[in-house]
Structure formats: structure tokens, C-alpha cells
Amino acid sequence: MLLTITTTHRPATDLGYLLHKNPARLHRIELAFGEAYVAYPEATEERCTAALVVDVDTVGLVRRASGEPSLFQYVNDRPYAASSFLSVAMVNAFRTAMAGRSKDRPELVATPFPLELRIVGLPCRGGEAILRQLFEPLGYEVDAEQLPLDERFPEWGGSRFFNVTLRANVTVRDALSHLYVCIPVLDAEKHYWVGDDEVDKLLRHGAGWLAAHPHRNAIARRYLKHKKALVRDAVQRLVQQDMEEEDEQQEAKAAEEETIEKKVSLNERRMTRVLEALREHGATSVIDLGCGEGRLLRSLMQERAFTKVGGMDVSTRALEIAREKLRVDTMPERQRAKLALFQGSLVYRDKRLREYDAATAVEVIEHLDPLRLSAFERVVFGETQPRLMIVTTPNVEYNVRFESLPAGRLRHRDHRFEWTRAEFRAWAARVATTYGYACEWLPIGDEDADVGPPTQMAVFTRTV
């Protein structure tokens, strides 16, 4: 089985510091089920590739097996399929990297690298769809080549094995953790006993991303081989983890941004302007993407013109707060019937989004890294295709007018970018042209003669 990790980070050979494997040497690792090798087919300043090759000792496994021998012990996919054997080999080969340590270059640990991960012979029970469900919400661009059942008989169709390439701008530690968890999930099998310690492994390697993953429950079920008690324990701990992270981090970050913008009452102006645009275009059913604590939803629910209102967010904690603030439990039945709150990812196709003729993303896109932003464009404009789409985002040029914001800093610590007026207009124009929309750019807040408005809005209307 084979895994390659390629980067074009400059200098690309920094990858060796993170993996703790010198590119000039061949590294051999002994495993309980065989041996693994780490080598570098290429190692230049422009491009570096580390290859992990795992050689499973199938004969040794049969000899050590207990119980009556069976045909399966001799005829199976162990020598070539990227199964849980590969996950175990990764831990043994890249233990220090997965722990987030680098003795010689510690500053690299938290640095996102442009990575290309290639896995040969990855079994995908559920096909390409589940592969995308796992990796696209994590920001990966996914290329999957299904292998034929038998090359000599193409009419037999494809097998459950894929050659997979994943691309993302992500830390090496996170990439390895994603693979460690998702590889056995895709195969839905493990070659070793699954007990209580596997829950701890899942949470340890899923730290920082699994709690917010839209398919975390399915990941837990498959990783833990559908053992109900273990799955229940894992999900409960993930929910608690998600709530704690949201309480401690997101609320603090949001409060910081609100304090910066308080003098110009930007939040109220945004909501008012978005509502005006929805009314102007005759929207009747609206889904707020990344609804957070439901500020826009509250206004939408108060207007009779909106007969169907939805709120989607990746955070279960944010949805709980929205439910409390909207007083859903005491809401009249007629009002409650027109509201739907549900967890979902902005970067994954969701058929529920097609139930609405209008969608909004208020101060959302700036929280997405470039790959996730591309997935957002594809999901919203390419797959969901609402008749009306409204997007607001900060105008970075205006930041110099905020006295409490240090020079060079963005308004929110979780923002991946903040665009100038020209950059936002260029993005909106490209998206509109690509997916068959007309686009209008509008200011929100008082316009400064030199730096423009504090917030900018694009209103997309479908033309095809």
C-alpha cells in the first residue's frame, strides 16, 4: 500500500523537518504486521514528495492467527488496500509529526502547507459519495479514480477501490490526523480489536476538527465498527467538546468583532439592508447559511412575506443558542411550522437547501479558506442554485477607520481574509459569470470618501 505527501511550499524540503525523516535517506520501520519504508522520490526547494510504502507480511499474519484457518486468511486485500494497516503504519512512521512536534523547526508545525495527498487502492464502502462527504467539509479538493473490478472484463464495472488525490492548504499535522481517522472509516473495517481505548484515539486524532464535522456521527459509527456503547460515548464527548469550543472561542471572537464595529451599528444595518434586498426581489422562502445565533432569522420570522425560513450552521452550539433566542419551544405552532434549524456544512451538497428560493450568507465567506470558498461556490451557486443569493463581507479598506483595531489586523481572529471593494467585485463577477447569475454590488453603512463603506454586499439573481 502506498501514501505520498507532496508540497510546493518554499523551501519544499521543510517537509522533512515536520515528518522527522531526512530526505537523503531511506527509512525502515518495523511493524507488528510487516514493515514500512519512507523515501523521497523528489526533494527540491520547489517540490518535495515523501512516500510511505507498507509491506504487509500476509504469511506471518496467517501463522500468528488463532482459531481454525479459513480461506479469507489467504485470499484478501491486505497486501495492497489502504486499510487500517496504513493508519497504524502512519502512527509508527510519523508519530512526532502527528503529535505536533518539530525539534529543529517548531514554527513549521502550525504553518499551513499546500499539500497533495495521494492514496493508492483506497477501499470506499459507499463509493465516491462518502469519500467526498468525509474530505470536502475539511477543505480538500477531491479527485477519485475508481479502479475496475477486472481490467480484462470492463463490463463487470468498477470495484470499491479508488486511487484518491486530496489537495488542500493545511498543516501537515492536521492532514495526517484526517487520514488516520478517515481511512478506516472508508473501509469500515479494522484489523484489530476495537475497545474503549479506540474512543480516546478517535477523539485525540480528531481534536480540532471532528466535533464540527457535519458527518461526525457517521464517522464515529464506522470508526468504532458500529459498537453502540462506544459510539454513544464518543458522540457525547464530541458534542460536549463542540459546546465548550463554541462557548470559549466563538463567543469571544464574535464579541471582539462586535466591539470593533459597535460605533457604526453595523450589525443592525447589515440585517436591515439584507431584509430590504429580500423584499425588493420578492423572496418568500429564505435559508440563512451560517446562521449563527439567529440574528437574521429573528427578523425573517417577524415578516409574513417570508412563509418558509431556514437556518443552517455547522455548530450545534450556535443552533442551540438560536433556538433559545428565538424561543422556539414556546413559539405558536403556526410560526414554528415555517422555521427549520439544522446542522450542515457550507461546503457540502445538501438537498434541503433546494427547498428555498433565496439564500443569504451574512459575514460568512471571510471565514473560509480558499479551497473551502471554492467548495462553497460550487455547492451554493452550482448545485443549490437559489433564485436569489445575498452575500455580505467586510471591506478591509475601511479597517483604518476603527480606532480600536490595530493596524494590519482583521476584524475577527477567525477571518481567513478580508477583501477590498475591487477584490469583492472581481470575485462576485467571476462567480456570476461562471454559474449564470447577474450581480449587483451595494454598500452597507456610511460611505467614506476615501475608503468606501464598512461592509459590502453582493446580490446575485439567477439568469438561466
C-alpha positions as semicolon CSV with decimal commas, in nm:
position;residue;x (nm);y (nm);z (nm)
1;M;0,000;0,000;0,000
2;L;0,121;0,347;-0,082
3;L;0,068;0,701;0,052
4;T;0,252;1,002;-0,090
5;I;0,263;1,352;0,057
6;T;0,371;1,629;-0,180
7;T;0,420;2,001;-0,115
8;T;0,527;2,305;-0,314
9;H;0,587;2,512;0,000
10;R;0,913;2,705;-0,032
11;P;1,152;2,556;0,056
12;A;0,963;2,232;-0,004
13;T;1,224;2,028;0,181
14;D;1,084;2,174;0,507
15;L;0,853;1,875;0,483
16;G;1,142;1,660;0,608
17;Y;1,162;1,862;0,930
18;L;0,793;1,808;1,000
19;L;0,794;1,436;0,921
20;H;1,124;1,388;1,109
21;K;1,259;1,196;0,812
22;N;1,572;1,312;0,629
23;P;1,501;1,329;0,252
24;A;1,853;1,199;0,180
25;R;1,789;0,862;0,346
26;L;1,565;0,558;0,314
27;H;1,386;0,496;0,644
28;R;1,270;0,149;0,751
29;I;1,007;0,097;1,027
30;E;0,927;-0,243;1,176
31;L;0,559;-0,315;1,228
32;A;0,371;-0,593;1,404
33;F;0,225;-0,700;1,070
34;G;0,521;-0,632;0,839
35;E;0,739;-0,332;0,767
36;A;0,714;0,018;0,624
37;Y;0,952;0,242;0,435
38;V;0,967;0,620;0,399
39;A;1,150;0,754;0,097
40;Y;1,159;1,080;-0,100
41;P;1,118;1,030;-0,478
42;E;1,176;1,404;-0,519
43;A;1,322;1,661;-0,280
44;T;1,398;2,007;-0,420
45;E;1,328;2,355;-0,290
46;E;1,036;2,382;-0,535
47;R;0,872;2,043;-0,478
48;C;0,912;1,764;-0,226
49;T;0,736;1,426;-0,202
50;A;0,750;1,179;0,087
51;A;0,628;0,826;0,014
52;L;0,514;0,579;0,279
53;V;0,523;0,223;0,147
54;V;0,374;-0,051;0,367
55;D;0,459;-0,416;0,309
56;V;0,215;-0,643;0,495
57;D;0,354;-0,986;0,592
58;T;0,046;-1,188;0,498
59;V;0,213;-1,524;0,566
60;G;0,320;-1,411;0,912
61;L;-0,034;-1,290;0,986
62;V;-0,176;-1,632;0,899
63;R;0,082;-1,811;1,112
64;R;0,004;-1,592;1,412
65;A;-0,374;-1,613;1,368
66;S;-0,571;-1,801;1,632
67;G;-0,858;-2,041;1,567
68;E;-0,932;-2,251;1,265
69;P;-0,771;-2,135;0,939
70;S;-1,008;-2,003;0,674
71;L;-0,983;-1,919;0,305
72;F;-1,014;-1,548;0,390
73;Q;-0,676;-1,560;0,567
74;Y;-0,515;-1,643;0,232
75;V;-0,739;-1,458;-0,012
76;N;-0,792;-1,093;0,091
77;D;-0,696;-0,736;0,004
78;R;-0,445;-0,683;0,288
79;P;-0,127;-0,660;0,078
80;Y;-0,250;-0,371;-0,140
81;A;-0,559;-0,200;0,008
82;A;-0,513;0,122;0,207
83;S;-0,685;-0,009;0,519
84;S;-0,637;0,040;0,892
85;F;-0,291;-0,116;0,844
86;L;-0,195;0,210;0,672
87;S;-0,327;0,417;0,964
88;V;-0,115;0,214;1,208
89;A;0,188;0,250;0,982
90;M;0,137;0,628;0,973
91;V;0,145;0,649;1,353
92;N;0,465;0,447;1,367
93;A;0,634;0,633;1,082
94;F;0,515;0,987;1,161
95;R;0,449;0,974;1,535
96;T;0,628;1,300;1,614
97;A;0,462;1,486;1,327
98;M;0,116;1,367;1,435
99;A;0,188;1,483;1,789
100;G;0,259;1,831;1,654
101;R;0,628;1,849;1,739
102;S;0,930;1,956;1,538
103;K;1,257;1,975;1,727
104;D;1,453;2,172;1,469
105;R;1,175;2,387;1,317
106;P;0,890;2,418;1,572
107;E;0,743;2,721;1,391
108;L;0,651;2,496;1,097
109;V;0,405;2,286;1,298
110;A;0,128;2,547;1,281
111;T;0,211;2,658;0,925
112;P;-0,039;2,550;0,655
113;F;0,137;2,391;0,357
114;P;-0,005;2,344;0,006
115;L;-0,034;1,964;0,022
116;E;-0,126;1,694;-0,225
117;L;-0,201;1,358;-0,064
118;R;-0,227;1,052;-0,286
119;I;-0,356;0,716;-0,162
120;V;-0,344;0,412;-0,386
121;G;-0,609;0,141;-0,358
122;L;-0,833;0,307;-0,100
123;P;-1,147;0,099;-0,034
124;C;-1,458;0,318;-0,021
125;R;-1,764;0,139;0,110
126;G;-2,038;0,370;-0,014
127;G;-1,844;0,482;-0,319
128;E;-1,716;0,824;-0,417
129;A;-2,005;0,998;-0,239
130;I;-1,886;0,904;0,110
131;L;-1,529;0,993;0,015
132;R;-1,643;1,346;-0,064
133;Q;-1,863;1,361;0,248
134;L;-1,556;1,298;0,460
135;F;-1,296;1,522;0,298
136;E;-1,474;1,813;0,129
137;P;-1,602;1,961;0,459
138;L;-1,238;1,960;0,574
139;G;-1,146;2,184;0,281
140;Y;-0,997;1,928;0,044
141;E;-1,030;1,922;-0,331
142;V;-1,102;1,555;-0,406
143;D;-1,006;1,362;-0,718
144;A;-1,112;0,996;-0,721
145;E;-1,031;0,736;-0,987
146;Q;-1,238;0,421;-0,944
147;L;-1,045;0,103;-1,021
148;P;-1,212;-0,161;-1,240
149;L;-1,323;-0,488;-1,088
150;D;-1,118;-0,665;-1,354
151;E;-0,936;-0,483;-1,634
152;R;-0,990;-0,782;-1,862
153;F;-1,366;-0,760;-1,821
154;P;-1,469;-0,390;-1,825
155;E;-1,836;-0,489;-1,847
156;W;-1,814;-0,604;-1,485
157;G;-1,793;-0,240;-1,380
158;G;-1,594;-0,071;-1,107
159;S;-1,463;-0,206;-0,781
160;R;-1,488;-0,048;-0,437
161;F;-1,125;0,064;-0,463
162;F;-1,016;0,412;-0,566
163;N;-0,692;0,593;-0,630
164;V;-0,752;0,917;-0,442
165;T;-0,580;1,256;-0,458
166;L;-0,656;1,521;-0,196
167;R;-0,540;1,882;-0,221
168;A;-0,562;2,148;0,047
169;N;-0,372;2,424;0,221
170;V;-0,344;2,265;0,564
171;T;-0,089;2,185;0,833
172;V;0,093;1,854;0,798
173;R;-0,027;1,751;1,142
174;D;-0,392;1,807;1,051
175;A;-0,356;1,626;0,719
176;L;-0,211;1,319;0,888
177;S;-0,485;1,324;1,154
178;H;-0,754;1,347;0,885
179;L;-0,611;1,045;0,706
180;Y;-0,558;0,846;1,025
181;V;-0,928;0,871;1,114
182;C;-1,086;0,865;0,768
183;I;-0,901;0,572;0,610
184;P;-1,053;0,305;0,840
185;V;-1,387;0,490;0,821
186;L;-1,391;0,447;0,444
187;D;-1,309;0,079;0,472
188;A;-1,546;0,036;0,770
189;E;-1,315;-0,240;0,891
190;K;-1,026;-0,270;1,133
191;H;-0,774;-0,547;1,154
192;Y;-0,751;-0,523;1,534
193;W;-0,989;-0,537;1,830
194;V;-1,193;-0,221;1,890
195;G;-1,230;-0,141;2,259
196;D;-1,267;0,159;2,490
197;D;-0,921;0,292;2,403
198;E;-1,033;0,341;2,043
199;V;-1,272;0,615;2,158
200;D;-0,977;0,801;2,309
201;K;-0,777;0,756;1,988
202;L;-1,065;0,889;1,780
203;L;-1,105;1,199;1,997
204;R;-0,730;1,256;2,019
205;H;-0,672;1,241;1,645
206;G;-1,000;1,422;1,574
207;A;-0,917;1,711;1,807
208;G;-0,988;2,048;1,646
209;W;-1,197;1,922;1,354
210;L;-1,413;1,618;1,424
211;A;-1,653;1,788;1,667
212;A;-1,757;2,036;1,396
213;H;-1,764;1,787;1,109
214;P;-2,118;1,761;0,963
215;H;-2,085;1,379;0,949
216;R;-1,917;1,322;1,284
217;N;-2,177;1,069;1,399
218;A;-2,129;0,856;1,087
219;I;-1,752;0,881;1,128
220;A;-1,778;0,763;1,489
221;R;-2,005;0,470;1,394
222;R;-1,780;0,340;1,121
223;Y;-1,454;0,406;1,303
224;L;-1,582;0,216;1,608
225;K;-1,730;-0,068;1,399
226;H;-2,089;0,019;1,496
227;K;-2,039;-0,075;1,863
228;K;-2,328;0,119;2,011
229;A;-2,187;0,181;2,358
230;L;-1,857;0,312;2,219
231;V;-2,029;0,524;1,955
232;R;-2,263;0,676;2,214
233;D;-1,968;0,762;2,439
234;A;-1,772;0,917;2,151
235;V;-2,064;1,127;2,023
236;Q;-2,148;1,257;2,371
237;R;-1,790;1,363;2,426
238;L;-1,774;1,525;2,083
239;V;-2,093;1,723;2,149
240;Q;-1,953;1,842;2,481
241;Q;-1,626;1,933;2,311
242;D;-1,812;2,129;2,044
243;M;-2,012;2,320;2,304
244;E;-1,702;2,408;2,506
245;E;-1,515;2,528;2,200
246;E;-1,807;2,741;2,089
247;D;-1,852;2,889;2,437
248;E;-1,487;2,972;2,491
249;Q;-1,376;3,071;2,143
250;Q;-1,655;3,170;1,907
251;E;-1,846;3,388;2,152
252;A;-1,525;3,567;2,249
253;K;-1,430;3,624;1,886
254;A;-1,776;3,745;1,792
255;A;-1,783;3,982;2,088
256;E;-1,446;4,121;1,981
257;E;-1,573;4,192;1,629
258;E;-1,895;4,344;1,762
259;T;-1,698;4,577;1,990
260;I;-1,485;4,697;1,698
261;E;-1,792;4,774;1,484
262;K;-2,020;4,899;1,761
263;K;-1,982;5,272;1,693
264;V;-2,131;5,244;1,345
265;S;-2,406;4,992;1,445
266;L;-2,300;4,774;1,155
267;N;-2,484;4,460;1,257
268;E;-2,825;4,633;1,260
269;R;-2,752;4,799;0,926
270;R;-2,649;4,470;0,769
271;M;-2,968;4,297;0,878
272;T;-3,183;4,587;0,761
273;R;-3,015;4,604;0,422
274;V;-3,037;4,226;0,368
275;L;-3,408;4,231;0,455
276;E;-3,466;4,520;0,213
277;A;-3,297;4,326;-0,067
278;L;-3,504;4,016;0,005
279;R;-3,824;4,222;-0,008
280;E;-3,720;4,405;-0,325
281;H;-3,674;4,075;-0,507
282;G;-3,996;3,920;-0,379
283;A;-3,840;3,634;-0,183
284;T;-4,087;3,413;0,006
285;S;-3,866;3,130;0,135
286;V;-3,520;3,210;0,275
287;I;-3,234;2,999;0,411
288;D;-2,964;3,177;0,613
289;L;-2,635;2,993;0,558
290;G;-2,407;3,011;0,860
291;C;-2,696;3,148;1,064
292;G;-2,503;3,151;1,393
293;E;-2,720;3,259;1,683
294;G;-3,012;3,356;1,459
295;R;-2,997;3,734;1,438
296;L;-3,126;3,749;1,082
297;L;-3,371;3,465;1,147
298;R;-3,545;3,670;1,415
299;S;-3,624;3,945;1,163
300;L;-3,727;3,697;0,895
301;M;-3,971;3,528;1,131
302;Q;-4,140;3,860;1,209
303;E;-4,246;3,923;0,849
304;R;-4,545;3,747;0,696
305;A;-4,399;3,775;0,346
306;F;-4,149;3,504;0,435
307;T;-4,356;3,187;0,456
308;K;-4,064;2,947;0,496
309;V;-3,747;3,030;0,692
310;G;-3,440;2,813;0,744
311;G;-3,116;2,844;0,936
312;M;-2,812;2,623;0,877
313;D;-2,488;2,623;1,071
314;V;-2,204;2,376;1,123
315;S;-2,207;2,441;1,500
316;T;-2,465;2,259;1,710
317;R;-2,395;2,501;1,994
318;A;-2,481;2,803;1,775
319;L;-2,804;2,633;1,670
320;E;-2,897;2,567;2,033
321;I;-2,843;2,936;2,115
322;A;-3,050;3,036;1,811
323;R;-3,330;2,805;1,925
324;E;-3,323;2,961;2,273
325;K;-3,314;3,321;2,148
326;L;-3,595;3,257;1,902
327;R;-3,793;3,087;2,180
328;V;-3,882;2,801;1,952
329;D;-4,023;2,586;2,233
330;T;-4,286;2,848;2,322
331;M;-4,344;2,973;1,969
332;P;-4,703;2,943;1,832
333;E;-4,745;2,630;1,624
334;R;-4,810;2,828;1,307
335;Q;-4,485;3,019;1,348
336;R;-4,288;2,710;1,441
337;A;-4,410;2,530;1,129
338;K;-4,239;2,776;0,897
339;L;-3,898;2,755;1,072
340;A;-3,630;2,488;1,023
341;L;-3,296;2,487;1,204
342;F;-3,045;2,223;1,105
343;Q;-2,676;2,142;1,114
344;G;-2,490;2,136;0,786
345;S;-2,173;2,238;0,609
346;L;-2,143;2,526;0,364
347;V;-1,904;2,322;0,152
348;Y;-2,110;2,006;0,106
349;R;-2,415;1,947;-0,114
350;D;-2,737;1,936;0,086
351;K;-3,072;1,873;-0,083
352;R;-3,252;2,057;0,200
353;L;-3,113;2,387;0,066
354;R;-3,310;2,348;-0,256
355;E;-3,636;2,397;-0,067
356;Y;-3,573;2,776;-0,055
357;D;-3,586;3,027;-0,339
358;A;-3,349;3,271;-0,166
359;A;-3,033;3,227;0,042
360;T;-2,814;3,459;0,247
361;A;-2,456;3,439;0,371
362;V;-2,408;3,731;0,609
363;E;-2,042;3,781;0,709
364;V;-1,964;3,416;0,631
365;I;-1,733;3,380;0,331
366;E;-1,441;3,554;0,503
367;H;-1,427;3,261;0,749
368;L;-1,350;3,017;0,463
369;D;-1,002;2,937;0,336
370;P;-0,955;2,940;-0,045
371;L;-1,035;2,571;-0,102
372;R;-1,347;2,584;0,114
373;L;-1,455;2,904;-0,055
374;S;-1,432;2,724;-0,391
375;A;-1,643;2,440;-0,250
376;F;-1,894;2,697;-0,116
377;E;-1,925;2,849;-0,464
378;R;-1,983;2,508;-0,620
379;V;-2,237;2,398;-0,360
380;V;-2,441;2,719;-0,345
381;F;-2,423;2,856;-0,698
382;G;-2,357;2,534;-0,889
383;E;-2,563;2,274;-0,702
384;T;-2,829;2,453;-0,496
385;Q;-2,884;2,740;-0,745
386;P;-3,118;2,968;-0,544
387;R;-3,311;3,224;-0,746
388;L;-3,165;3,495;-0,521
389;M;-2,836;3,486;-0,326
390;I;-2,716;3,765;-0,096
391;V;-2,359;3,779;0,033
392;T;-2,211;4,037;0,270
393;T;-1,847;4,068;0,376
394;P;-1,623;4,331;0,541
395;N;-1,449;4,598;0,333
396;V;-1,088;4,574;0,452
397;E;-1,014;4,926;0,326
398;Y;-1,244;5,064;0,596
399;N;-1,049;4,899;0,881
400;V;-0,826;5,207;0,920
401;R;-1,133;5,394;1,048
402;F;-1,174;5,163;1,350
403;E;-0,975;5,324;1,631
404;S;-0,969;5,007;1,843
405;L;-0,836;4,787;1,561
406;P;-0,454;4,766;1,543
407;A;-0,306;4,836;1,200
408;G;-0,284;4,530;0,981
409;R;-0,526;4,322;1,189
410;L;-0,852;4,179;1,060
411;R;-1,181;4,242;1,242
412;H;-1,221;3,883;1,361
413;R;-0,949;3,639;1,464
414;D;-1,117;3,363;1,263
415;H;-1,126;3,559;0,936
416;R;-0,916;3,394;0,666
417;F;-0,925;3,711;0,455
418;E;-1,095;4,048;0,420
419;W;-1,135;4,190;0,070
420;T;-1,106;4,535;-0,079
421;R;-1,401;4,665;-0,283
422;A;-1,223;4,574;-0,606
423;E;-1,142;4,221;-0,486
424;F;-1,501;4,154;-0,377
425;R;-1,644;4,287;-0,701
426;A;-1,400;4,074;-0,902
427;W;-1,497;3,762;-0,705
428;A;-1,869;3,833;-0,741
429;A;-1,835;3,897;-1,115
430;R;-1,644;3,572;-1,169
431;V;-1,897;3,367;-0,971
432;A;-2,190;3,529;-1,152
433;T;-2,040;3,462;-1,494
434;T;-1,944;3,104;-1,408
435;Y;-2,282;2,997;-1,270
436;G;-2,531;3,203;-1,470
437;Y;-2,619;3,491;-1,238
438;A;-2,647;3,868;-1,265
439;C;-2,479;4,055;-0,981
440;E;-2,527;4,395;-0,816
441;W;-2,276;4,541;-0,569
442;L;-2,417;4,753;-0,283
443;P;-2,262;4,939;0,013
444;I;-2,372;4,890;0,376
445;G;-2,307;5,165;0,629
446;D;-2,188;5,521;0,584
447;E;-1,955;5,551;0,286
448;D;-1,619;5,716;0,345
449;A;-1,494;5,924;0,054
450;D;-1,153;5,757;0,065
451;V;-1,209;5,400;0,182
452;G;-1,573;5,330;0,099
453;P;-1,835;5,161;0,324
454;P;-1,754;4,940;0,625
455;T;-1,943;4,644;0,475
456;Q;-2,017;4,545;0,117
457;M;-2,297;4,333;-0,027
458;A;-2,346;4,140;-0,349
459;V;-2,694;4,049;-0,468
460;F;-2,697;3,759;-0,716
461;T;-3,006;3,687;-0,928
462;R;-3,021;3,377;-1,143
463;T;-3,046;3,437;-1,517
464;V;-3,053;3,081;-1,651
